[in-house]
């Protein structure tokens, strides 16, 4: 069992602080970032002070600051808690067949089952 030592608020403030450091390191003002990202100045200011922002706006900021890999990596290395999670994921990630694929499979089955009889009739 793992323990979380930070509150949700502390976690989001950590994200806000790290993105603020990136913005400052790139020497971009909040106003410039607003124009570049199409996120309102007020939203950027609120994010940097409180951590509050929509996921869409956060993604826009990452695009503008050229750090989209960080967003892409979210939840990519989450460890399984138990074997049931592994089995559940395998079950839910099976590719679903389209209607066309199902029909083609049914037709293949019918042909295979009836081919000997059809060959006999053709003689």
C-alpha positions in Angstrom: 0.0 0.0 0.0 1.3 3.4 -0.9 0.6 6.6 1.0 0.0 10.0 -0.5 1.7 12.6 1.6 0.4 15.6 -0.3 -3.2 16.8 -0.5 -4.8 17.3 -3.9 -4.4 21.0 -3.5 -0.7 20.6 -2.8 -0.3 18.4 -5.9 -2.0 20.9 -8.2 0.0 23.8 -6.7 3.1 21.8 -7.5 2.0 21.6 -11.1 1.3 25.3 -11.2 4.6 26.2 -9.7 6.5 23.9 -12.2 4.7 25.4 -15.2 5.3 28.9 -13.8 9.0 28.2 -13.6 9.0 27.0 -17.2 7.2 30.2 -18.3 9.7 32.4 -16.5 12.7 30.3 -17.7 11.5 30.9 -21.3 11.1 34.6 -20.4 7.4 34.8 -21.3 5.1 37.1 -19.4 1.6 36.0 -18.4 0.2 38.4 -21.0 2.4 36.9 -23.7 1.5 33.4 -22.7 -2.2 34.4 -22.8 -1.9 35.5 -26.4 0.3 32.6 -27.4 -1.9 30.0 -25.8 -5.4 31.6 -26.3 -6.0 31.1 -22.6 -7.2 34.2 -20.8 -4.8 36.3 -18.7 -7.1 35.8 -15.7 -7.1 32.1 -16.1 -3.3 32.0 -16.2 -3.0 34.3 -13.2 -5.5 32.2 -11.2 -3.7 29.0 -12.2 -0.3 30.3 -11.1 -1.7 31.5 -7.7 -4.3 28.8 -6.9 -3.6 25.9 -9.2 -7.2 26.1 -10.6 -7.4 25.5 -14.4 -9.3 23.4 -16.8 -7.5 20.5 -18.5 -8.1 22.1 -21.9 -6.5 25.3 -20.8 -3.6 23.5 -19.1 -3.0 21.6 -22.4 -3.0 24.9 -24.3 -0.4 26.3 -21.9 1.7 23.2 -22.4 1.5 23.6 -26.2 2.4 27.2 -26.0 5.3 26.5 -23.7 6.4 23.5 -25.9 6.1 20.9 -23.1 3.3 18.7 -24.4 5.3 15.6 -23.7 4.5 16.1 -20.1 0.8 16.0 -20.8 1.2 13.0 -23.1 3.0 11.1 -20.3 0.2 11.5 -17.8 -1.0 8.0 -16.5 1.4 6.1 -18.8 3.4 4.4 -16.1 0.8 3.6 -13.5 1.6 0.3 -11.9 -1.0 -2.4 -11.6 -2.4 -2.9 -8.1 -3.2 -6.5 -8.5 -3.6 -9.3 -11.1 -7.3 -8.5 -11.5 -6.4 -5.1 -13.0 -4.1 -6.8 -15.5 -6.9 -9.2 -16.5 -9.5 -6.5 -16.7 -7.3 -4.4 -18.9 -6.6 -7.3 -21.2 -10.3 -8.0 -21.5 -11.3 -4.4 -22.2 -8.5 -3.7 -24.6 -9.3 -6.4 -27.1 -10.0 -4.9 -30.5 -13.7 -4.9 -31.3 -14.6 -6.4 -34.7 -16.7 -4.3 -37.1 -19.9 -5.6 -38.6 -18.1 -6.0 -41.9 -15.4 -8.2 -40.2 -18.1 -10.3 -38.5 -19.9 -10.8 -41.8 -16.7 -11.8 -43.5 -15.9 -14.2 -40.7 -19.4 -15.7 -40.9 -19.1 -16.1 -44.7 -15.7 -17.8 -44.3 -17.2 -20.2 -41.8 -20.1 -21.0 -44.1 -17.8 -21.6 -47.0 -15.5 -23.9 -45.0 -18.3 -25.9 -43.6 -20.1 -26.3 -47.0 -17.1 -26.5 -49.4 -16.9 -30.4 -49.4 -20.6 -30.7 -50.2 -20.4 -28.0 -53.0 -17.5 -29.8 -54.5 -19.5 -33.1 -54.4 -22.4 -31.4 -56.2 -20.1 -29.9 -58.8 -18.9 -33.4 -59.9 
